[in-house]
Amino acid sequence: MENMGKLNSSNPPFGEIKMRPELQAKLLQHLNKKKAEGGFTLVELLVVVIIIGILAAIALPSYLNLTASSKQSEGRQNITSLVHAQQVWTVENNGYASTFDLLAVGVVKGGTQDTATSSIYQYDMPNTTTALVGMTAKVKSDIKLKGYAGGVNTYVNTSGQTTYSSATCEVASPGTAVPASVTAATAVLTEADYSTSGGGRKAKVAGDVACAGAQNEIKTAGK
């Protein structure tokens, strides 16, 4: 009895229970599978949705601005190219090209007409005279884009030399209105701010091309 008491006090009543390694592996696999099948909780899903909403709110305006800027570059670059092409044509032909096809710019084509279109802009030459030619890029439908105008003027300076002046202008506010045509300055123009971003129209002398109305001069070619 004494020995049995010692045995009971020092050893578990059923001995030590050991699990075979194969059973341990299967148990772990089962537990992992149950955990995987549990999915996300409602709180976790709400956190994910909130994070996605915050990222979208930050990224979407930047994406839209980038897209608008990319589309807008078409009008700006085409008007600038047309202005340069008209200036070269004037020097070589002693007059302005009456159609876009004669200028052979490429992306702007008008056949025998003075009007050409793309998917974004409509291009016109509304006020061609013997001295001044103007061109406009009107936004067709996207009210987030800005229109452009440009032109070339031929005049005789105070030294009796034939001089050519040109400029590209950007309207101050987006929209589908037809941009005002450029004019020829009749006197020195003072510095004036016509844009919402703080840009200004440069001072000019009589005969230089001037941006009309609320437009900001963005590029001036040499005289």
LOGU-447305 format. One line per field, with one value per atom (N, C-alpha, C, O): x, y, z; residue in one letter. Coordinates in steps of 0.2 Angstrom, whole numbers, plus 2048, in hexadecimal, padded with zeros to 3 digits. Atoms other than C-alpha are relative to their C-alpha. Example, Ala and Ser with C-alpha at 12.3 -4.5 7.8 and 13.67 -1.06 7.14 Angstrom:
2
east: [804;83E;804;809;7FC;844;7FC;7FF]
north: [7FA;7EA;806;805;7FA;7FB;805;80B]
up: [800;827;800;803;7FF;824;803;804]
residu: [A;A;A;A;S;S;S;S]
***
This chain:
223
east: [804;800;804;803;7FC;80E;803;804;7FD;816;7FB;7FC;806;805;7FF;7FD;801;803;805;803;7FB;813;7FF;801;801;80F;7FB;7FB;805;7FF;801;7FF;7FF;806;805;806;7FB;814;7FF;802;802;80C;7F9;7F5;807;7FC;7FD;800;804;7EE;800;7FF;801;7EE;807;807;7F9;801;800;7FB;7FF;808;7FD;7FE;804;7FD;805;806;7FC;808;7FC;7F9;803;801;805;80B;7FC;809;801;7FD;7FE;812;7FB;7F9;805;806;7F9;7F6;806;7F7;801;7FC;7FE;7FF;7FF;7FC;800;801;7F9;7F8;806;7F0;7FB;7F7;804;7E9;801;7FD;7FE;7F3;7FD;7FB;803;7ED;7F8;7F6;807;7DB;7FF;7FA;801;7DD;801;7FD;7FE;7E5;7FA;7F8;805;7D7;7FA;7F6;806;7C9;801;7FD;7FF;7D2;7FF;7FD;801;7D3;7F9;7F7;807;7C1;7FC;7F6;804;7BC;7FF;7FA;801;7BF;801;804;7FF;7BF;7FA;7F4;805;7B5;7FD;800;803;7A9;804;805;7FB;7B5;806;807;7FB;7C3;7FE;802;802;7B9;7FE;800;802;7B3;807;807;7FA;7C5;803;806;7FE;7CA;7FC;7FF;804;7BC;801;802;7FE;7C0;807;808;7F9;7D3;7FF;802;800;7CE;7FC;7FE;803;7C2;805;804;7FB;7D0;805;806;7FB;7DC;7FD;800;803;7CF;7FF;800;801;7CB;806;806;7FA;7DD;803;805;7FD;7E2;7FB;7FE;805;7D2;801;802;7FF;7D4;807;807;7F9;7E7;7FF;802;801;7E2;7FC;7FE;804;7D5;803;803;7FC;7E0;806;807;7FB;7EE;7FD;800;804;7E1;7FE;7FF;802;7DB;806;806;7FA;7ED;802;805;7FE;7F1;7FC;7FF;804;7E2;801;801;7FF;7E5;806;806;7FA;7F6;800;803;801;7EF;7FF;802;802;7E7;806;807;7FB;7F6;806;808;7FB;803;7FE;802;803;7F8;800;802;800;7F5;807;808;7F9;808;803;806;7FD;80C;7FD;801;803;800;802;803;7FD;806;807;809;7F9;818;800;803;801;812;7FE;800;803;809;806;806;7FB;818;805;808;7FC;823;7FD;800;804;816;800;801;800;815;807;807;7F9;828;801;804;7FF;828;7FB;7FD;805;818;7FD;7F9;803;815;7F9;7F5;807;804;7FF;803;802;7FB;7FC;7F9;803;7F5;7F9;7F7;807;7E2;7FD;7F7;802;7E0;805;80B;7FC;7E7;804;80A;7FC;7EC;806;80B;7FA;7F8;805;80B;7FB;801;803;809;7FD;804;803;808;7FE;805;7FF;803;801;7FE;7FA;7F5;806;7F2;7FA;7F4;806;7E7;7FF;803;802;7DF;7F9;7F5;807;7D1;7FE;7FA;802;7D1;800;805;801;7CB;7FD;7FB;803;7C3;805;80A;7FC;7C9;7FF;802;802;7C2;803;802;7FE;7CA;7FE;7FD;802;7C5;804;806;7FD;7CC;7FB;7F5;805;7C3;7FF;7FB;800;7C7;7FF;7FB;800;7C9;7FD;7FE;801;7C2;804;805;7FB;7CE;7FD;7FA;803;7CA;805;80A;7FD;7D2;7FB;7FA;806;7C5;802;7FD;7FF;7CE;806;80B;7FA;7DB;7FF;7FA;7FF;7E0;807;80A;7F9;7EF;805;80B;7FB;7F8;800;805;801;7F1;7FC;7F7;803;7EC;7FF;804;802;7E3;7FE;7FA;802;7E0;7FD;800;803;7D5;7FF;7FE;802;7D3;7FB;7FC;806;7C2;7FF;7FF;801;7BE;7F9;7F4;807;7B0;7FB;7F5;805;7A8;802;7FF;7FE;7B3;801;806;800;7B0;805;806;7FA;7BF;806;80B;7FA;7CB;800;7FA;7FF;7D1;801;804;7FF;7D1;806;809;7FA;7DF;7FF;7FB;800;7E2;807;80C;7F9;7F1;800;7FB;800;7F6;807;80C;7F9;804;7FE;7F8;801;804;807;80C;7FA;80F;7FF;7FA;801;813;807;80C;7F9;821;801;7FD;7FE;82A;803;803;7FE;831;806;808;7FA;841;7FE;803;802;837;801;801;7FF;83A;7FA;7F6;806;82D;801;806;7FF;82A;7FA;7F5;805;821;7FF;804;801;819;7FB;7F6;805;810;7FF;804;801;809;7FA;7F6;805;7FF;7FD;800;804;7F1;7FC;7F9;804;7E8;7FA;7FC;805;7D7;800;803;7FF;7D6;7FC;7FE;805;7C7;7FE;7FD;802;7C2;7F9;7F5;807;7B3;800;805;801;7AC;7FF;7FE;801;7AB;806;80B;7FB;7B4;805;803;7FB;7C5;800;7FF;800;7C6;806;80B;7FB;7D1;805;804;7FB;7E2;7FF;7FC;800;7E4;807;80C;7FA;7F2;801;7FC;800;7F8;801;805;7FF;7F7;804;806;7FC;801;803;802;7FD;80B;7FB;7F7;805;801;804;809;7FD;804;7FF;7FB;801;806;7FA;7F8;806;7F6;7FF;801;801;7F0;7F9;7F4;807;7E2;7FF;7FA;801;7E4;7FF;800;802;7DE;806;806;7FA;7F0;805;80B;7FB;7F9;804;809;7FC;800;7FF;7FA;801;801;801;805;7FF;801;806;806;7FA;811;7FF;7FB;800;814;802;806;7FE;814;800;7FF;800;817;7FB;7F9;805;80C;802;808;7FF;80A;801;800;800;80D;7FA;7F4;807;800;7FF;803;802;7F6;7FA;7F6;806;7EB;7FA;7FB;806;7D9;7FC;7FC;804;7CE;803;809;7FD;7D1;804;802;7FB;7DF;807;809;7F9;7F0;805;805;7FB;7FF;805;808;7FB;809;806;80A;7FA;815;800;7FB;7FF;81C;806;80B;7FB;826;804;802;7FC;834;7FE;7FA;802;832;804;803]
north: [7FA;800;806;80B;7FA;80C;801;807;7FF;809;802;806;7FE;80B;807;80B;7F9;81C;804;809;7FC;822;800;805;800;81C;805;808;7FC;825;807;80C;7F9;835;803;809;7FD;836;7FF;802;802;82F;802;801;7FF;835;7F9;7F4;807;828;7FC;7F6;804;824;800;7FF;800;827;806;80A;7FB;834;7FF;7FA;801;837;804;80A;7FD;83A;7FF;7FA;800;83E;7FF;802;801;837;806;80A;7FB;843;801;806;7FF;83F;803;807;7FD;843;807;80B;7F9;853;804;80A;7FD;858;801;806;800;854;805;809;7FB;85E;807;80B;7FA;86D;802;808;7FE;86C;801;806;7FF;86B;807;80A;7F9;87A;806;80B;7FB;884;801;806;800;87F;804;807;7FD;884;808;80C;7F9;895;804;809;7FD;898;801;805;800;894;805;806;7FB;8A1;806;80A;7FA;8AF;807;806;7F9;8C2;801;7FF;7FE;8C9;806;809;7F9;8D8;806;80A;7FA;8E4;800;805;800;8DE;803;807;7FE;8E1;807;80B;7F9;8F2;804;809;7FD;8F7;800;805;801;8F1;805;809;7FB;8FB;807;80B;7F9;90B;802;807;7FE;90A;801;805;7FF;907;807;80A;7FA;916;806;80B;7FB;921;801;806;800;91C;803;806;7FE;91F;808;80B;7F9;930;804;80A;7FD;935;7FF;804;802;92D;803;805;7FF;931;807;808;7F9;944;801;804;800;942;7FD;800;803;936;804;805;7FC;941;806;808;7FB;950;7FE;802;803;946;7FF;800;802;940;806;807;7F9;952;803;806;7FD;958;7FD;800;803;94B;801;803;7FE;94F;807;808;7F9;961;801;806;7FF;95F;800;803;800;95B;807;809;7F9;96C;805;809;7FC;975;7FF;804;802;96C;801;803;7FF;96C;808;80A;7F9;97F;803;807;7FE;982;7FE;802;803;977;804;806;7FC;980;807;80A;7F9;991;800;804;800;98C;7FF;801;802;984;806;808;7FA;994;806;809;7FB;99F;7FE;802;802;994;801;803;7FF;994;808;809;7F9;9A7;803;806;7FE;9A9;7FE;801;804;99D;802;802;7FF;9A2;807;809;7F9;9B5;800;804;800;9B1;7FA;7F5;805;9A5;7FA;7FB;806;993;801;802;7FF;993;7FA;7FA;806;981;7FC;7FE;804;975;7FB;7FA;805;969;803;800;7FC;976;800;800;7FF;977;7F9;7F9;807;964;7FF;7FC;802;963;7F9;7F6;807;951;7FE;7FC;802;94F;804;802;7FB;95E;800;803;800;95C;803;801;7FD;966;800;803;800;962;807;80A;7F9;971;805;80A;7FC;978;803;801;7FD;983;7FD;7FF;803;978;7F8;7F5;807;967;7FE;802;803;95C;7FA;7F6;806;94F;7FD;800;802;945;804;804;7FC;952;807;80B;7F9;963;801;7FD;7FE;96C;806;80B;7FB;977;805;802;7FB;987;805;806;7FA;995;806;807;7FB;9A3;807;80A;7F9;9B3;801;805;800;9B1;807;808;7FA;9C2;800;7FB;7FF;9C8;800;7FF;7FF;9CC;7FB;7F9;804;9C1;7FA;7FA;806;9AF;7FD;7FD;803;9A8;7F9;7F7;807;996;7FE;801;801;98F;7F8;7F5;807;97E;800;801;800;97C;7F9;7F4;806;96F;7FD;801;803;963;7FF;801;802;95C;800;801;801;95A;806;80A;7F9;969;801;806;800;965;803;805;7FE;96A;808;80B;7F9;97B;801;7FD;7FE;983;804;806;7FC;98B;804;802;7FC;998;802;802;7FE;99E;803;803;7FC;9A8;803;803;7FC;9B1;806;807;7F9;9C3;802;802;7FD;9CB;808;80A;7F9;9DD;803;800;7FD;9EA;804;808;7FD;9F0;807;80A;7F9;A02;801;806;7FF;9FE;7FE;7FE;802;9F9;7F9;7F8;807;9E7;7FC;7FD;805;9D9;7FC;7F8;803;9D1;7FB;7FC;805;9C1;7FF;7FE;801;9BF;7FA;7FA;805;9B0;7FE;800;802;9A9;7FB;7FA;805;99B;802;803;7FD;99F;7FA;7F6;805;994;804;809;7FD;999;7FF;7FA;801;99C;7FB;7F8;805;991;7FA;7FC;805;980;801;804;7FF;97E;7FF;7FE;801;97B;806;806;7FA;98D;801;7FF;7FE;993;805;80A;7FB;99B;806;806;7FA;9AD;800;7FE;800;9B0;805;80A;7FB;9B9;806;806;7F9;9CB;802;7FF;7FD;9D6;806;80A;7FB;9E2;807;807;7F9;9F5;804;80A;7FC;9FB;7FB;7F5;804;9F5;7FE;802;802;9EA;7FF;7FC;801;9E9;7F9;7F6;807;9D9;800;804;801;9D2;7F9;7F4;807;9C2;7FE;801;802;9B9;7F9;7F6;807;9A8;7FF;803;802;99F;7FD;7FD;803;998;805;803;7FA;9A9;801;805;7FF;9A9;807;80A;7FA;9B9;801;7FD;7FF;9C0;805;80A;7FC;9C8;807;807;7FA;9DA;800;7FC;800;9DD;807;80C;7FA;9EA;800;7FB;7FF;9F0;7FB;7FB;805;9E2;7F9;7F4;807;9D3;7FD;800;804;9C5;801;800;7FF;9C8;7FB;7FA;805;9BB;805;80A;7FC;9C2;7FD;7F7;802;9C2;7FD;7FE;803;9B7;7FA;7F4;805;9AD;801;807;800;9A9;7FE;7F9;801;9AA;7FB;7FC;806;999;7FF;7FC;801;99A;806;807;7FA;9A8;7FE;7FC;801;9A5;806;80B;7FA;9B0;804;802;7FB;9BF;800;803]
up: [800;800;800;7FD;800;804;7F9;7F7;807;7F3;7FB;7F7;805;7EA;801;7FC;7FF;7F3;7FD;7FA;803;7ED;7F8;7F5;807;7DB;7FE;7F9;802;7DB;801;7FD;7FF;7E2;7FB;7FA;805;7D5;7F9;7F5;807;7C5;7FF;803;802;7BC;800;7FF;7FF;7BE;7F9;7F9;806;7AB;7FC;7F6;804;7A7;7FC;7FB;805;79B;7FA;7F6;806;78C;7FA;7FB;805;77C;7F9;7F8;807;76A;7FB;7FB;806;75B;7FC;7FB;805;74F;7FA;7F9;806;741;802;7FE;7FD;74C;801;800;7FF;751;7FA;7FA;806;73F;7FD;7FB;803;73A;804;802;7FC;749;7FE;7FE;802;744;7FA;7F9;807;732;801;7FE;7FF;738;803;801;7FC;744;7FB;7FB;805;736;7FA;7F8;805;72A;803;7FF;7FD;736;800;800;800;738;7FA;7F9;806;726;7FD;7FA;802;723;804;802;7FC;730;7FC;7FE;803;724;804;809;7FD;728;805;803;7FC;736;7FD;7F9;803;733;802;7FD;7FE;73C;7FB;7F9;805;731;7F9;7F6;807;721;800;7FB;800;727;800;7FD;800;72A;7F9;7F7;807;719;7FB;7F7;804;711;801;7FD;7FE;71A;7FD;7FB;803;715;7F8;7F6;807;703;7FE;7F9;801;704;801;7FD;7FF;70B;7FA;7F8;806;6FD;7FA;7F6;806;6F0;800;7FB;7FF;6F7;7FE;7FC;801;6F6;7F9;7F6;807;6E5;7FB;7F5;805;6DB;7FD;7F7;802;6DA;7FC;7F7;804;6D5;7F9;7F4;806;6C8;7FB;7F5;805;6C0;7FE;7F8;802;6C0;7FB;7F6;804;6B8;7F9;7F4;806;6AB;7FC;7F6;803;6A7;7FD;7F8;802;6A6;7FA;7F5;806;699;7FA;7F5;805;68F;7FD;7F7;801;690;7FC;7F8;804;689;7F9;7F5;807;678;7FD;7F8;802;676;800;7FB;800;67C;7FB;7F8;804;672;7F8;7F4;807;662;7FE;7F8;801;663;7FF;7FB;800;666;7F9;7F6;806;657;7FA;7F5;805;64C;7FF;7FA;800;651;7FD;7F9;803;64D;7F8;7F4;808;63C;7FC;7F7;803;638;7FF;7FA;800;63C;7FA;7F7;806;630;7FA;7F5;806;623;7FD;7F8;802;623;7FE;7F9;803;621;7F9;7F5;807;612;7FB;7F5;805;60A;800;7FC;800;60E;801;7FE;7FE;616;804;805;7FB;621;7FC;7F8;803;61D;802;808;7FF;61C;803;805;7FE;621;805;804;7FC;62E;7FC;7FE;804;621;7FC;7FC;802;619;804;802;7FB;629;801;804;7FF;629;807;808;7F9;63C;801;805;7FF;63B;804;801;7FB;64A;7FE;800;801;645;7F8;7F5;807;634;7FE;802;801;62C;7F8;7F7;807;619;7FD;7FE;803;610;805;803;7FB;620;805;805;7FA;62E;806;80B;7FA;63B;800;7FB;7FF;641;807;80C;7F9;650;802;7FD;7FD;65B;805;805;7FC;668;806;80A;7FA;675;7FE;802;802;66C;7F9;7F5;807;65D;7FF;803;802;654;7FB;7F6;805;64A;7FF;803;802;641;7FF;7F9;801;644;7FD;7FA;802;640;7FC;7FE;804;632;7FC;7F8;804;62A;7FD;7FD;803;620;805;803;7FB;630;806;808;7F9;63E;7FE;7FB;800;63F;807;80A;7F9;64E;800;7FB;800;653;807;80C;7F9;661;801;7FC;7FF;669;806;80B;7FB;671;803;7FF;7FD;67D;7FE;7FE;803;676;805;805;7FB;685;807;80C;7FA;694;804;802;7FD;69F;805;808;7FB;6AA;7FC;800;804;69C;7FE;7FE;802;696;7F9;7F6;807;685;7FF;803;802;67B;7FA;7F6;806;66F;7FE;802;802;665;7F9;7F6;806;656;7FE;802;802;64C;7FD;7F9;803;647;7FC;7FF;803;63A;800;7FE;7FF;63C;7FE;7FF;801;638;806;809;7FA;647;7FF;7F9;800;64B;7FC;7F9;804;641;7F9;7F5;807;631;7FE;7F8;801;633;801;805;7FF;630;805;806;7FA;640;801;7FF;7FF;645;808;80B;7F9;656;801;7FD;7FF;65D;808;80C;7F9;66D;801;7FC;7FE;675;807;80B;7FA;682;803;7FF;7FC;68F;803;807;7FC;695;807;80A;7F8;6A8;803;808;7FC;6AC;7FB;7F5;804;6A5;7FD;800;803;69A;7F8;7F5;808;688;7FC;7F6;804;683;7FB;7FC;805;674;802;804;7FD;679;7FB;7F5;804;674;7FB;7FD;804;665;802;805;7FF;666;7FD;7F7;803;662;7FF;801;801;65C;805;804;7FC;669;7FC;7F8;803;664;804;802;7FB;673;805;805;7FB;681;805;808;7FC;68C;807;807;7F9;69F;802;7FF;7FD;6A9;803;807;7FE;6AD;802;7FE;7FE;6B6;7FE;801;803;6AD;802;800;7FE;6B5;807;80B;7F9;6C5;803;809;7FD;6C8;801;803;7FE;6C9;7FA;7FB;806;6B7;7FE;800;803;6AD;7F9;7F6;807;69C;7FF;803;800;697;7FC;7F8;803;692;7F9;7F7;807;67F;7FD;800;804;672;7FB;7F9;806;664;7FB;7F9;805;658;802;7FE;7FD;663;801;802;7FF;665;807;80C;7F9;675;801;7FD;7FE;67E;801;805;7FF;67E;806;807;7FA;68D;805;807;7FA;69C;7FE;7FF;802;695;802;804;7FD;69B;7FA;7F8;805;68F;803;808;7FD;691;7FC;7FE;805;682;7FB;7F8;805;677;7FC;7FE;804;668;7FE;800;801;662;7FA;7F6;805;657;7FA;7F6]
residu: [M;M;M;M;E;E;E;E;N;N;N;N;M;M;M;M;G;G;G;G;K;K;K;K;L;L;L;L;N;N;N;N;S;S;S;S;S;S;S;S;N;N;N;N;P;P;P;P;P;P;P;P;F;F;F;F;G;G;G;G;E;E;E;E;I;I;I;I;K;K;K;K;M;M;M;M;R;R;R;R;P;P;P;P;E;E;E;E;L;L;L;L;Q;Q;Q;Q;A;A;A;A;K;K;K;K;L;L;L;L;L;L;L;L;Q;Q;Q;Q;H;H;H;H;L;L;L;L;N;N;N;N;K;K;K;K;K;K;K;K;K;K;K;K;A;A;A;A;E;E;E;E;G;G;G;G;G;G;G;G;F;F;F;F;T;T;T;T;L;L;L;L;V;V;V;V;E;E;E;E;L;L;L;L;L;L;L;L;V;V;V;V;V;V;V;V;V;V;V;V;I;I;I;I;I;I;I;I;I;I;I;I;G;G;G;G;I;I;I;I;L;L;L;L;A;A;A;A;A;A;A;A;I;I;I;I;A;A;A;A;L;L;L;L;P;P;P;P;S;S;S;S;Y;Y;Y;Y;L;L;L;L;N;N;N;N;L;L;L;L;T;T;T;T;A;A;A;A;S;S;S;S;S;S;S;S;K;K;K;K;Q;Q;Q;Q;S;S;S;S;E;E;E;E;G;G;G;G;R;R;R;R;Q;Q;Q;Q;N;N;N;N;I;I;I;I;T;T;T;T;S;S;S;S;L;L;L;L;V;V;V;V;H;H;H;H;A;A;A;A;Q;Q;Q;Q;Q;Q;Q;Q;V;V;V;V;W;W;W;W;T;T;T;T;V;V;V;V;E;E;E;E;N;N;N;N;N;N;N;N;G;G;G;G;Y;Y;Y;Y;A;A;A;A;S;S;S;S;T;T;T;T;F;F;F;F;D;D;D;D;L;L;L;L;L;L;L;L;A;A;A;A;V;V;V;V;G;G;G;G;V;V;V;V;V;V;V;V;K;K;K;K;G;G;G;G;G;G;G;G;T;T;T;T;Q;Q;Q;Q;D;D;D;D;T;T;T;T;A;A;A;A;T;T;T;T;S;S;S;S;S;S;S;S;I;I;I;I;Y;Y;Y;Y;Q;Q;Q;Q;Y;Y;Y;Y;D;D;D;D;M;M;M;M;P;P;P;P;N;N;N;N;T;T;T;T;T;T;T;T;T;T;T;T;A;A;A;A;L;L;L;L;V;V;V;V;G;G;G;G;M;M;M;M;T;T;T;T;A;A;A;A;K;K;K;K;V;V;V;V;K;K;K;K;S;S;S;S;D;D;D;D;I;I;I;I;K;K;K;K;L;L;L;L;K;K;K;K;G;G;G;G;Y;Y;Y;Y;A;A;A;A;G;G;G;G;G;G;G;G;V;V;V;V;N;N;N;N;T;T;T;T;Y;Y;Y;Y;V;V;V;V;N;N;N;N;T;T;T;T;S;S;S;S;G;G;G;G;Q;Q;Q;Q;T;T;T;T;T;T;T;T;Y;Y;Y;Y;S;S;S;S;S;S;S;S;A;A;A;A;T;T;T;T;C;C;C;C;E;E;E;E;V;V;V;V;A;A;A;A;S;S;S;S;P;P;P;P;G;G;G;G;T;T;T;T;A;A;A;A;V;V;V;V;P;P;P;P;A;A;A;A;S;S;S;S;V;V;V;V;T;T;T;T;A;A;A;A;A;A;A;A;T;T;T;T;A;A;A;A;V;V;V;V;L;L;L;L;T;T;T;T;E;E;E;E;A;A;A;A;D;D;D;D;Y;Y;Y;Y;S;S;S;S;T;T;T;T;S;S;S;S;G;G;G;G;G;G;G;G;G;G;G;G;R;R;R;R;K;K;K;K;A;A;A;A;K;K;K;K;V;V;V;V;A;A;A;A;G;G;G;G;D;D;D;D;V;V;V;V;A;A;A;A;C;C;C;C;A;A;A;A;G;G;G;G;A;A;A;A;Q;Q;Q;Q;N;N;N;N;E;E;E;E;I;I;I;I;K;K;K;K;T;T;T;T;A;A;A;A;G;G;G;G;K;K;K;K]
***
